[in-house]
Amino acid sequence: MHLKPHALGLSGGLVTAIGYVLCSAWYALDQASAVKFFGYISHKFNLGQIAGTLDWGSFFAGLVAWFVMTYVSLWVTAWLYNKLLK
């Protein structure tokens, strides 16, 4: 099976972007519970000490960064997978 790097990167980037929007909305609506939950899933790391404010600039910067990181990671994964098939 041959993977299409662009399709895999784009679909993964979009799924990550949707998750980021949902997490950001949760953080904006109820910062305390969001920080507590993400502390639980990060081995009780105290995120309350580093949690900042969420403004439009940080929201869009994070959205773009997560999309690009996911896209590139999955593009490279698909490319490497295809190379290893040969």
PyMOL Python script that loads the backbone (N, CA, C, O; Angstrom):
from pymol import cmd

cmd.read_pdbstr("""\
ATOM      1  N   MET A   1       0.849  -1.187   0.000  1.00  0.00           N
ATOM      2  CA  MET A   1       0.000   0.000   0.000  1.00  0.00           C
ATOM      3  C   MET A   1       0.888   1.243   0.000  1.00  0.00           C
ATOM      4  O   MET A   1       1.789   1.371   0.830  1.00  0.00           O
ATOM      5  N   HIS A   2       0.637   2.124  -0.904  1.00  0.00           N
ATOM      6  CA  HIS A   2       1.387   3.376  -1.047  1.00  0.00           C
ATOM      7  C   HIS A   2       0.620   4.498  -0.336  1.00  0.00           C
ATOM      8  O   HIS A   2      -0.583   4.656  -0.544  1.00  0.00           O
ATOM      9  N   LEU A   3       1.308   5.268   0.493  1.00  0.00           N
ATOM     10  CA  LEU A   3       0.691   6.404   1.188  1.00  0.00           C
ATOM     11  C   LEU A   3       0.977   7.694   0.424  1.00  0.00           C
ATOM     12  O   LEU A   3       2.068   7.874  -0.118  1.00  0.00           O
ATOM     13  N   LYS A   4       0.014   8.569   0.386  1.00  0.00           N
ATOM     14  CA  LYS A   4       0.193   9.877  -0.238  1.00  0.00           C
ATOM     15  C   LYS A   4       0.581  10.869   0.861  1.00  0.00           C
ATOM     16  O   LYS A   4      -0.249  11.221   1.700  1.00  0.00           O
ATOM     17  N   PRO A   5       1.832  11.317   0.858  1.00  0.00           N
ATOM     18  CA  PRO A   5       2.314  12.186   1.939  1.00  0.00           C
ATOM     19  C   PRO A   5       1.474  13.447   2.147  1.00  0.00           C
ATOM     20  O   PRO A   5       1.172  13.807   3.285  1.00  0.00           O
ATOM     21  N   HIS A   6       1.098  14.119   1.061  1.00  0.00           N
ATOM     22  CA  HIS A   6       0.326  15.355   1.214  1.00  0.00           C
ATOM     23  C   HIS A   6      -1.045  15.085   1.840  1.00  0.00           C
ATOM     24  O   HIS A   6      -1.485  15.823   2.721  1.00  0.00           O
ATOM     25  N   ALA A   7      -1.711  14.034   1.385  1.00  0.00           N
ATOM     26  CA  ALA A   7      -3.041  13.712   1.916  1.00  0.00           C
ATOM     27  C   ALA A   7      -2.967  13.334   3.392  1.00  0.00           C
ATOM     28  O   ALA A   7      -3.804  13.760   4.187  1.00  0.00           O
ATOM     29  N   LEU A   8      -1.961  12.532   3.759  1.00  0.00           N
ATOM     30  CA  LEU A   8      -1.823  12.137   5.159  1.00  0.00           C
ATOM     31  C   LEU A   8      -1.479  13.347   6.027  1.00  0.00           C
ATOM     32  O   LEU A   8      -2.050  13.522   7.103  1.00  0.00           O
ATOM     33  N   GLY A   9      -0.554  14.174   5.565  1.00  0.00           N
ATOM     34  CA  GLY A   9      -0.180  15.369   6.320  1.00  0.00           C
ATOM     35  C   GLY A   9      -1.337  16.335   6.485  1.00  0.00           C
ATOM     36  O   GLY A   9      -1.562  16.875   7.568  1.00  0.00           O
ATOM     37  N   LEU A  10      -2.067  16.548   5.400  1.00  0.00           N
ATOM     38  CA  LEU A  10      -3.196  17.487   5.446  1.00  0.00           C
ATOM     39  C   LEU A  10      -4.311  16.974   6.356  1.00  0.00           C
ATOM     40  O   LEU A  10      -4.856  17.737   7.154  1.00  0.00           O
ATOM     41  N   SER A  11      -4.652  15.703   6.245  1.00  0.00           N
ATOM     42  CA  SER A  11      -5.732  15.178   7.092  1.00  0.00           C
ATOM     43  C   SER A  11      -5.328  15.203   8.566  1.00  0.00           C
ATOM     44  O   SER A  11      -6.133  15.564   9.424  1.00  0.00           O
ATOM     45  N   GLY A  12      -4.100  14.826   8.856  1.00  0.00           N
ATOM     46  CA  GLY A  12      -3.632  14.879  10.245  1.00  0.00           C
ATOM     47  C   GLY A  12      -3.560  16.305  10.769  1.00  0.00           C
ATOM     48  O   GLY A  12      -3.916  16.571  11.917  1.00  0.00           O
ATOM     49  N   GLY A  13      -3.098  17.220   9.925  1.00  0.00           N
ATOM     50  CA  GLY A  13      -3.038  18.628  10.324  1.00  0.00           C
ATOM     51  C   GLY A  13      -4.413  19.199  10.617  1.00  0.00           C
ATOM     52  O   GLY A  13      -4.583  19.967  11.564  1.00  0.00           O
ATOM     53  N   LEU A  14      -5.393  18.826   9.808  1.00  0.00           N
ATOM     54  CA  LEU A  14      -6.759  19.317  10.033  1.00  0.00           C
ATOM     55  C   LEU A  14      -7.366  18.737  11.313  1.00  0.00           C
ATOM     56  O   LEU A  14      -8.025  19.452  12.068  1.00  0.00           O
ATOM     57  N   VAL A  15      -7.145  17.459  11.553  1.00  0.00           N
ATOM     58  CA  VAL A  15      -7.652  16.850  12.794  1.00  0.00           C
ATOM     59  C   VAL A  15      -7.007  17.509  14.009  1.00  0.00           C
ATOM     60  O   VAL A  15      -7.682  17.795  14.998  1.00  0.00           O
ATOM     61  N   THR A  16      -5.708  17.750  13.932  1.00  0.00           N
ATOM     62  CA  THR A  16      -5.009  18.419  15.034  1.00  0.00           C
ATOM     63  C   THR A  16      -5.520  19.842  15.218  1.00  0.00           C
ATOM     64  O   THR A  16      -5.689  20.291  16.352  1.00  0.00           O
ATOM     65  N   ALA A  17      -5.769  20.552  14.133  1.00  0.00           N
ATOM     66  CA  ALA A  17      -6.279  21.925  14.215  1.00  0.00           C
ATOM     67  C   ALA A  17      -7.651  21.958  14.882  1.00  0.00           C
ATOM     68  O   ALA A  17      -7.927  22.844  15.690  1.00  0.00           O
ATOM     69  N   ILE A  18      -8.513  20.994  14.548  1.00  0.00           N
ATOM     70  CA  ILE A  18      -9.834  20.928  15.181  1.00  0.00           C
ATOM     71  C   ILE A  18      -9.690  20.676  16.675  1.00  0.00           C
ATOM     72  O   ILE A  18     -10.360  21.316  17.485  1.00  0.00           O
ATOM     73  N   GLY A  19      -8.819  19.745  17.038  1.00  0.00           N
ATOM     74  CA  GLY A  19      -8.563  19.486  18.458  1.00  0.00           C
ATOM     75  C   GLY A  19      -8.021  20.711  19.171  1.00  0.00           C
ATOM     76  O   GLY A  19      -8.399  20.992  20.308  1.00  0.00           O
ATOM     77  N   TYR A  20      -7.138  21.438  18.508  1.00  0.00           N
ATOM     78  CA  TYR A  20      -6.562  22.651  19.097  1.00  0.00           C
ATOM     79  C   TYR A  20      -7.638  23.711  19.335  1.00  0.00           C
ATOM     80  O   TYR A  20      -7.650  24.367  20.377  1.00  0.00           O
ATOM     81  N   VAL A  21      -8.540  23.874  18.367  1.00  0.00           N
ATOM     82  CA  VAL A  21      -9.636  24.842  18.519  1.00  0.00           C
ATOM     83  C   VAL A  21     -10.525  24.456  19.704  1.00  0.00           C
ATOM     84  O   VAL A  21     -10.912  25.314  20.498  1.00  0.00           O
ATOM     85  N   LEU A  22     -10.845  23.170  19.822  1.00  0.00           N
ATOM     86  CA  LEU A  22     -11.685  22.715  20.939  1.00  0.00           C
ATOM     87  C   LEU A  22     -10.993  22.920  22.282  1.00  0.00           C
ATOM     88  O   LEU A  22     -11.617  23.378  23.240  1.00  0.00           O
ATOM     89  N   CYS A  23      -9.713  22.584  22.356  1.00  0.00           N
ATOM     90  CA  CYS A  23      -8.964  22.778  23.607  1.00  0.00           C
ATOM     91  C   CYS A  23      -8.849  24.259  23.958  1.00  0.00           C
ATOM     92  O   CYS A  23      -8.962  24.635  25.124  1.00  0.00           O
ATOM     93  N   SER A  24      -8.625  25.088  22.958  1.00  0.00           N
ATOM     94  CA  SER A  24      -8.517  26.524  23.200  1.00  0.00           C
ATOM     95  C   SER A  24      -9.839  27.108  23.677  1.00  0.00           C
ATOM     96  O   SER A  24      -9.867  27.972  24.553  1.00  0.00           O
ATOM     97  N   ALA A  25     -10.934  26.629  23.096  1.00  0.00           N
ATOM     98  CA  ALA A  25     -12.251  27.096  23.532  1.00  0.00           C
ATOM     99  C   ALA A  25     -12.499  26.696  24.982  1.00  0.00           C
ATOM    100  O   ALA A  25     -12.993  27.496  25.776  1.00  0.00           O
ATOM    101  N   TRP A  26     -12.161  25.475  25.318  1.00  0.00           N
ATOM    102  CA  TRP A  26     -12.317  25.011  26.699  1.00  0.00           C
ATOM    103  C   TRP A  26     -11.482  25.875  27.639  1.00  0.00           C
ATOM    104  O   TRP A  26     -11.963  26.310  28.685  1.00  0.00           O
ATOM    105  N   TYR A  27     -10.227  26.121  27.258  1.00  0.00           N
ATOM    106  CA  TYR A  27      -9.338  26.946  28.081  1.00  0.00           C
ATOM    107  C   TYR A  27      -9.898  28.362  28.245  1.00  0.00           C
ATOM    108  O   TYR A  27      -9.827  28.936  29.331  1.00  0.00           O
ATOM    109  N   ALA A  28     -10.448  28.916  27.183  1.00  0.00           N
ATOM    110  CA  ALA A  28     -11.000  30.274  27.240  1.00  0.00           C
ATOM    111  C   ALA A  28     -12.250  30.338  28.109  1.00  0.00           C
ATOM    112  O   ALA A  28     -12.489  31.335  28.790  1.00  0.00           O
ATOM    113  N   LEU A  29     -13.043  29.273  28.083  1.00  0.00           N
ATOM    114  CA  LEU A  29     -14.302  29.271  28.842  1.00  0.00           C
ATOM    115  C   LEU A  29     -14.122  28.891  30.303  1.00  0.00           C
ATOM    116  O   LEU A  29     -14.828  29.416  31.164  1.00  0.00           O
ATOM    117  N   ASP A  30     -13.191  27.988  30.603  1.00  0.00           N
ATOM    118  CA  ASP A  30     -12.993  27.521  31.980  1.00  0.00           C
ATOM    119  C   ASP A  30     -11.535  27.126  32.180  1.00  0.00           C
ATOM    120  O   ASP A  30     -11.185  25.946  32.157  1.00  0.00           O
ATOM    121  N   GLN A  31     -10.705  28.127  32.375  1.00  0.00           N
ATOM    122  CA  GLN A  31      -9.268  27.917  32.469  1.00  0.00           C
ATOM    123  C   GLN A  31      -8.901  26.948  33.589  1.00  0.00           C
ATOM    124  O   GLN A  31      -8.027  26.102  33.403  1.00  0.00           O
ATOM    125  N   ALA A  32      -9.543  27.053  34.734  1.00  0.00           N
ATOM    126  CA  ALA A  32      -9.180  26.215  35.881  1.00  0.00           C
ATOM    127  C   ALA A  32      -9.369  24.731  35.586  1.00  0.00           C
ATOM    128  O   ALA A  32      -8.481  23.927  35.871  1.00  0.00           O
ATOM    129  N   SER A  33     -10.513  24.359  35.019  1.00  0.00           N
ATOM    130  CA  SER A  33     -10.737  22.932  34.763  1.00  0.00           C
ATOM    131  C   SER A  33      -9.859  22.426  33.619  1.00  0.00           C
ATOM    132  O   SER A  33      -9.422  21.276  33.641  1.00  0.00           O
ATOM    133  N   ALA A  34      -9.598  23.265  32.627  1.00  0.00           N
ATOM    134  CA  ALA A  34      -8.726  22.856  31.523  1.00  0.00           C
ATOM    135  C   ALA A  34      -7.308  22.611  32.028  1.00  0.00           C
ATOM    136  O   ALA A  34      -6.690  21.606  31.674  1.00  0.00           O
ATOM    137  N   VAL A  35      -6.791  23.510  32.845  1.00  0.00           N
ATOM    138  CA  VAL A  35      -5.441  23.354  33.393  1.00  0.00           C
ATOM    139  C   VAL A  35      -5.379  22.109  34.277  1.00  0.00           C
ATOM    140  O   VAL A  35      -4.391  21.376  34.238  1.00  0.00           O
ATOM    141  N   LYS A  36      -6.408  21.865  35.064  1.00  0.00           N
ATOM    142  CA  LYS A  36      -6.440  20.692  35.934  1.00  0.00           C
ATOM    143  C   LYS A  36      -6.441  19.404  35.100  1.00  0.00           C
ATOM    144  O   LYS A  36      -5.684  18.476  35.389  1.00  0.00           O
ATOM    145  N   PHE A  37      -7.286  19.349  34.070  1.00  0.00           N
ATOM    146  CA  PHE A  37      -7.353  18.164  33.216  1.00  0.00           C
ATOM    147  C   PHE A  37      -6.032  17.911  32.510  1.00  0.00           C
ATOM    148  O   PHE A  37      -5.540  16.783  32.517  1.00  0.00           O
ATOM    149  N   PHE A  38      -5.448  18.936  31.901  1.00  0.00           N
ATOM    150  CA  PHE A  38      -4.198  18.743  31.177  1.00  0.00           C
ATOM    151  C   PHE A  38      -3.051  18.428  32.128  1.00  0.00           C
ATOM    152  O   PHE A  38      -2.057  17.824  31.723  1.00  0.00           O
ATOM    153  N   GLY A  39      -3.181  18.831  33.386  1.00  0.00           N
ATOM    154  CA  GLY A  39      -2.223  18.403  34.398  1.00  0.00           C
ATOM    155  C   GLY A  39      -2.317  16.908  34.648  1.00  0.00           C
ATOM    156  O   GLY A  39      -1.299  16.242  34.833  1.00  0.00           O
ATOM    157  N   TYR A  40      -3.529  16.378  34.655  1.00  0.00           N
ATOM    158  CA  TYR A  40      -3.729  14.941  34.839  1.00  0.00           C
ATOM    159  C   TYR A  40      -3.099  14.135  33.708  1.00  0.00           C
ATOM    160  O   TYR A  40      -2.446  13.121  33.956  1.00  0.00           O
ATOM    161  N   ILE A  41      -3.291  14.577  32.476  1.00  0.00           N
ATOM    162  CA  ILE A  41      -2.777  13.787  31.353  1.00  0.00           C
ATOM    163  C   ILE A  41      -1.302  14.042  31.073  1.00  0.00           C
ATOM    164  O   ILE A  41      -0.720  13.402  30.198  1.00  0.00           O
ATOM    165  N   SER A  42      -0.696  14.963  31.802  1.00  0.00           N
ATOM    166  CA  SER A  42       0.745  15.198  31.639  1.00  0.00           C
ATOM    167  C   SER A  42       1.493  14.826  32.917  1.00  0.00           C
ATOM    168  O   SER A  42       2.445  15.494  33.319  1.00  0.00           O
ATOM    169  N   HIS A  43       1.037  13.749  33.540  1.00  0.00           N
ATOM    170  CA  HIS A  43       1.693  13.194  34.725  1.00  0.00           C
ATOM    171  C   HIS A  43       1.773  14.181  35.889  1.00  0.00           C
ATOM    172  O   HIS A  43       2.778  14.264  36.595  1.00  0.00           O
ATOM    173  N   LYS A  44       0.692  14.917  36.062  1.00  0.00           N
ATOM    174  CA  LYS A  44       0.535  15.856  37.185  1.00  0.00           C
ATOM    175  C   LYS A  44       1.536  17.009  37.150  1.00  0.00           C
ATOM    176  O   LYS A  44       1.832  17.606  38.185  1.00  0.00           O
ATOM    177  N   PHE A  45       2.055  17.320  35.973  1.00  0.00           N
ATOM    178  CA  PHE A  45       2.890  18.504  35.822  1.00  0.00           C
ATOM    179  C   PHE A  45       2.026  19.711  36.148  1.00  0.00           C
ATOM    180  O   PHE A  45       0.912  19.818  35.636  1.00  0.00           O
ATOM    181  N   ASN A  46       2.504  20.617  36.980  1.00  0.00           N
ATOM    182  CA  ASN A  46       1.709  21.752  37.419  1.00  0.00           C
ATOM    183  C   ASN A  46       1.636  22.816  36.328  1.00  0.00           C
ATOM    184  O   ASN A  46       2.464  23.725  36.269  1.00  0.00           O
ATOM    185  N   LEU A  47       0.637  22.686  35.474  1.00  0.00           N
ATOM    186  CA  LEU A  47       0.483  23.634  34.375  1.00  0.00           C
ATOM    187  C   LEU A  47      -0.038  24.987  34.847  1.00  0.00           C
ATOM    188  O   LEU A  47       0.083  25.981  34.131  1.00  0.00           O
ATOM    189  N   GLY A  48      -0.612  25.034  36.036  1.00  0.00           N
ATOM    190  CA  GLY A  48      -1.122  26.291  36.559  1.00  0.00           C
ATOM    191  C   GLY A  48      -0.043  27.340  36.712  1.00  0.00           C
ATOM    192  O   GLY A  48      -0.319  28.537  36.631  1.00  0.00           O
ATOM    193  N   GLN A  49       1.184  26.899  36.931  1.00  0.00           N
ATOM    194  CA  GLN A  49       2.291  27.839  37.099  1.00  0.00           C
ATOM    195  C   GLN A  49       2.754  28.447  35.782  1.00  0.00           C
ATOM    196  O   GLN A  49       3.357  29.521  35.773  1.00  0.00           O
ATOM    197  N   ILE A  50       2.480  27.770  34.669  1.00  0.00           N
ATOM    198  CA  ILE A  50       2.944  28.293  33.387  1.00  0.00           C
ATOM    199  C   ILE A  50       1.801  28.695  32.458  1.00  0.00           C
ATOM    200  O   ILE A  50       2.039  29.211  31.365  1.00  0.00           O
ATOM    201  N   ALA A  51       0.573  28.463  32.885  1.00  0.00           N
ATOM    202  CA  ALA A  51      -0.578  28.800  32.035  1.00  0.00           C
ATOM    203  C   ALA A  51      -0.652  30.315  31.859  1.00  0.00           C
ATOM    204  O   ALA A  51      -0.586  31.072  32.828  1.00  0.00           O
ATOM    205  N   GLY A  52      -0.788  30.734  30.622  1.00  0.00           N
ATOM    206  CA  GLY A  52      -0.855  32.160  30.321  1.00  0.00           C
ATOM    207  C   GLY A  52      -2.236  32.542  29.833  1.00  0.00           C
ATOM    208  O   GLY A  52      -3.183  31.758  29.894  1.00  0.00           O
ATOM    209  N   THR A  53      -2.323  33.748  29.357  1.00  0.00           N
ATOM    210  CA  THR A  53      -3.590  34.204  28.807  1.00  0.00           C
ATOM    211  C   THR A  53      -3.681  33.779  27.346  1.00  0.00           C
ATOM    212  O   THR A  53      -2.670  33.642  26.657  1.00  0.00           O
ATOM    213  N   LEU A  54      -4.888  33.580  26.899  1.00  0.00           N
ATOM    214  CA  LEU A  54      -5.124  33.191  25.518  1.00  0.00           C
ATOM    215  C   LEU A  54      -5.717  34.385  24.782  1.00  0.00           C
ATOM    216  O   LEU A  54      -6.859  34.772  25.029  1.00  0.00           O
ATOM    217  N   ASP A  55      -4.933  34.967  23.877  1.00  0.00           N
ATOM    218  CA  ASP A  55      -5.454  36.053  23.055  1.00  0.00           C
ATOM    219  C   ASP A  55      -5.465  35.575  21.595  1.00  0.00           C
ATOM    220  O   ASP A  55      -5.017  34.466  21.303  1.00  0.00           O
ATOM    221  N   TRP A  56      -5.969  36.402  20.690  1.00  0.00           N
ATOM    222  CA  TRP A  56      -6.083  35.977  19.295  1.00  0.00           C
ATOM    223  C   TRP A  56      -4.732  35.683  18.671  1.00  0.00           C
ATOM    224  O   TRP A  56      -4.607  34.758  17.867  1.00  0.00           O
ATOM    225  N   GLY A  57      -3.728  36.453  19.030  1.00  0.00           N
ATOM    226  CA  GLY A  57      -2.388  36.227  18.477  1.00  0.00           C
ATOM    227  C   GLY A  57      -1.818  34.884  18.892  1.00  0.00           C
ATOM    228  O   GLY A  57      -1.304  34.140  18.057  1.00  0.00           O
ATOM    229  N   SER A  58      -1.906  34.565  20.190  1.00  0.00           N
ATOM    230  CA  SER A  58      -1.381  33.279  20.652  1.00  0.00           C
ATOM    231  C   SER A  58      -2.223  32.119  20.140  1.00  0.00           C
ATOM    232  O   SER A  58      -1.700  31.035  19.883  1.00  0.00           O
ATOM    233  N   PHE A  59      -3.524  32.342  19.992  1.00  0.00           N
ATOM    234  CA  PHE A  59      -4.391  31.300  19.446  1.00  0.00           C
ATOM    235  C   PHE A  59      -3.982  30.947  18.016  1.00  0.00           C
ATOM    236  O   PHE A  59      -3.782  29.774  17.699  1.00  0.00           O
ATOM    237  N   PHE A  60      -3.856  31.957  17.152  1.00  0.00           N
ATOM    238  CA  PHE A  60      -3.516  31.684  15.754  1.00  0.00           C
ATOM    239  C   PHE A  60      -2.080  31.182  15.601  1.00  0.00           C
ATOM    240  O   PHE A  60      -1.806  30.347  14.738  1.00  0.00           O
ATOM    241  N   ALA A  61      -1.170  31.678  16.422  1.00  0.00           N
ATOM    242  CA  ALA A  61       0.210  31.176  16.371  1.00  0.00           C
ATOM    243  C   ALA A  61       0.248  29.696  16.739  1.00  0.00           C
ATOM    244  O   ALA A  61       0.921  28.907  16.075  1.00  0.00           O
ATOM    245  N   GLY A  62      -0.463  29.322  17.778  1.00  0.00           N
ATOM    246  CA  GLY A  62      -0.521  27.923  18.184  1.00  0.00           C
ATOM    247  C   GLY A  62      -1.209  27.056  17.148  1.00  0.00           C
ATOM    248  O   GLY A  62      -0.771  25.938  16.877  1.00  0.00           O
ATOM    249  N   LEU A  63      -2.284  27.564  16.568  1.00  0.00           N
ATOM    250  CA  LEU A  63      -3.021  26.830  15.543  1.00  0.00           C
ATOM    251  C   LEU A  63      -2.126  26.526  14.345  1.00  0.00           C
ATOM    252  O   LEU A  63      -2.083  25.392  13.867  1.00  0.00           O
ATOM    253  N   VAL A  64      -1.418  27.532  13.867  1.00  0.00           N
ATOM    254  CA  VAL A  64      -0.518  27.346  12.726  1.00  0.00           C
ATOM    255  C   VAL A  64       0.639  26.417  13.101  1.00  0.00           C
ATOM    256  O   VAL A  64       0.996  25.529  12.327  1.00  0.00           O
ATOM    257  N   ALA A  65       1.218  26.617  14.274  1.00  0.00           N
ATOM    258  CA  ALA A  65       2.352  25.785  14.690  1.00  0.00           C
ATOM    259  C   ALA A  65       1.955  24.313  14.786  1.00  0.00           C
ATOM    260  O   ALA A  65       2.672  23.450  14.279  1.00  0.00           O
ATOM    261  N   TRP A  66       0.833  24.016  15.425  1.00  0.00           N
ATOM    262  CA  TRP A  66       0.394  22.626  15.552  1.00  0.00           C
ATOM    263  C   TRP A  66       0.053  22.018  14.206  1.00  0.00           C
ATOM    264  O   TRP A  66       0.368  20.854  13.956  1.00  0.00           O
ATOM    265  N   PHE A  67      -0.591  22.792  13.326  1.00  0.00           N
ATOM    266  CA  PHE A  67      -0.910  22.280  11.992  1.00  0.00           C
ATOM    267  C   PHE A  67       0.370  21.938  11.238  1.00  0.00           C
ATOM    268  O   PHE A  67       0.486  20.850  10.672  1.00  0.00           O
ATOM    269  N   VAL A  68       1.326  22.858  11.227  1.00  0.00           N
ATOM    270  CA  VAL A  68       2.565  22.649  10.480  1.00  0.00           C
ATOM    271  C   VAL A  68       3.366  21.483  11.057  1.00  0.00           C
ATOM    272  O   VAL A  68       3.866  20.647  10.305  1.00  0.00           O
ATOM    273  N   MET A  69       3.491  21.419  12.377  1.00  0.00           N
ATOM    274  CA  MET A  69       4.249  20.321  12.986  1.00  0.00           C
ATOM    275  C   MET A  69       3.624  18.963  12.655  1.00  0.00           C
ATOM    276  O   MET A  69       4.336  18.003  12.360  1.00  0.00           O
ATOM    277  N   THR A  70       2.294  18.890  12.706  1.00  0.00           N
ATOM    278  CA  THR A  70       1.618  17.636  12.399  1.00  0.00           C
ATOM    279  C   THR A  70       1.747  17.301  10.922  1.00  0.00           C
ATOM    280  O   THR A  70       2.029  16.157  10.565  1.00  0.00           O
ATOM    281  N   TYR A  71       1.542  18.290  10.066  1.00  0.00           N
ATOM    282  CA  TYR A  71       1.659  18.074   8.615  1.00  0.00           C
ATOM    283  C   TYR A  71       3.044  17.540   8.265  1.00  0.00           C
ATOM    284  O   TYR A  71       3.166  16.531   7.570  1.00  0.00           O
ATOM    285  N   VAL A  72       4.073  18.206   8.741  1.00  0.00           N
ATOM    286  CA  VAL A  72       5.442  17.807   8.407  1.00  0.00           C
ATOM    287  C   VAL A  72       5.740  16.412   8.965  1.00  0.00           C
ATOM    288  O   VAL A  72       6.328  15.584   8.270  1.00  0.00           O
ATOM    289  N   SER A  73       5.343  16.148  10.199  1.00  0.00           N
ATOM    290  CA  SER A  73       5.596  14.834  10.801  1.00  0.00           C
ATOM    291  C   SER A  73       4.940  13.715  10.001  1.00  0.00           C
ATOM    292  O   SER A  73       5.563  12.687   9.738  1.00  0.00           O
ATOM    293  N   LEU A  74       3.693  13.912   9.617  1.00  0.00           N
ATOM    294  CA  LEU A  74       2.996  12.871   8.875  1.00  0.00           C
ATOM    295  C   LEU A  74       3.461  12.785   7.422  1.00  0.00           C
ATOM    296  O   LEU A  74       3.463  11.700   6.839  1.00  0.00           O
ATOM    297  N   TRP A  75       3.852  13.907   6.837  1.00  0.00           N
ATOM    298  CA  TRP A  75       4.403  13.875   5.487  1.00  0.00           C
ATOM    299  C   TRP A  75       5.686  13.047   5.480  1.00  0.00           C
ATOM    300  O   TRP A  75       5.871  12.185   4.621  1.00  0.00           O
ATOM    301  N   VAL A  76       6.563  13.311   6.436  1.00  0.00           N
ATOM    302  CA  VAL A  76       7.821  12.565   6.532  1.00  0.00           C
ATOM    303  C   VAL A  76       7.545  11.091   6.825  1.00  0.00           C
ATOM    304  O   VAL A  76       8.214  10.217   6.273  1.00  0.00           O
ATOM    305  N   THR A  77       6.573  10.808   7.681  1.00  0.00           N
ATOM    306  CA  THR A  77       6.211   9.424   7.989  1.00  0.00           C
ATOM    307  C   THR A  77       5.768   8.692   6.722  1.00  0.00           C
ATOM    308  O   THR A  77       6.225   7.580   6.460  1.00  0.00           O
ATOM    309  N   ALA A  78       4.892   9.299   5.944  1.00  0.00           N
ATOM    310  CA  ALA A  78       4.411   8.672   4.705  1.00  0.00           C
ATOM    311  C   ALA A  78       5.548   8.508   3.701  1.00  0.00           C
ATOM    312  O   ALA A  78       5.653   7.464   3.057  1.00  0.00           O
ATOM    313  N   TRP A  79       6.384   9.504   3.561  1.00  0.00           N
ATOM    314  CA  TRP A  79       7.513   9.435   2.637  1.00  0.00           C
ATOM    315  C   TRP A  79       8.452   8.297   3.023  1.00  0.00           C
ATOM    316  O   TRP A  79       8.867   7.506   2.175  1.00  0.00           O
ATOM    317  N   LEU A  80       8.785   8.222   4.326  1.00  0.00           N
ATOM    318  CA  LEU A  80       9.686   7.177   4.804  1.00  0.00           C
ATOM    319  C   LEU A  80       9.041   5.803   4.643  1.00  0.00           C
ATOM    320  O   LEU A  80       9.714   4.854   4.240  1.00  0.00           O
ATOM    321  N   TYR A  81       7.778   5.684   4.945  1.00  0.00           N
ATOM    322  CA  TYR A  81       7.066   4.427   4.771  1.00  0.00           C
ATOM    323  C   TYR A  81       7.149   3.968   3.315  1.00  0.00           C
ATOM    324  O   TYR A  81       7.441   2.804   3.041  1.00  0.00           O
ATOM    325  N   ASN A  82       6.896   4.875   2.400  1.00  0.00           N
ATOM    326  CA  ASN A  82       6.953   4.536   0.972  1.00  0.00           C
ATOM    327  C   ASN A  82       8.362   4.124   0.553  1.00  0.00           C
ATOM    328  O   ASN A  82       8.525   3.205  -0.250  1.00  0.00           O
ATOM    329  N   LYS A  83       9.363   4.785   1.079  1.00  0.00           N
ATOM    330  CA  LYS A  83      10.754   4.431   0.759  1.00  0.00           C
ATOM    331  C   LYS A  83      11.103   3.038   1.298  1.00  0.00           C
ATOM    332  O   LYS A  83      11.810   2.276   0.640  1.00  0.00           O
ATOM    333  N   LEU A  84      10.610   2.713   2.482  1.00  0.00           N
ATOM    334  CA  LEU A  84      10.921   1.418   3.089  1.00  0.00           C
ATOM    335  C   LEU A  84      10.184   0.265   2.399  1.00  0.00           C
ATOM    336  O   LEU A  84      10.579  -0.894   2.531  1.00  0.00           O
ATOM    337  N   LEU A  85       9.119   0.584   1.666  1.00  0.00           N
ATOM    338  CA  LEU A  85       8.401  -0.460   0.921  1.00  0.00           C
ATOM    339  C   LEU A  85       9.227  -0.984  -0.254  1.00  0.00           C
ATOM    340  O   LEU A  85       9.063  -2.129  -0.675  1.00  0.00           O
ATOM    341  N   LYS A  86      10.102  -0.151  -0.771  1.00  0.00           N
ATOM    342  CA  LYS A  86      10.870  -0.514  -1.977  1.00  0.00           C
ATOM    343  C   LYS A  86      11.960  -1.507  -1.672  1.00  0.00           C
ATOM    344  O   LYS A  86      12.694  -1.915  -2.572  1.00  0.00           O
TER     345      LYS A  86
END
""", "prot")
cmd.dss("prot")
cmd.show_as("cartoon", "prot")
cmd.util.cbc("prot")
cmd.orient("prot")
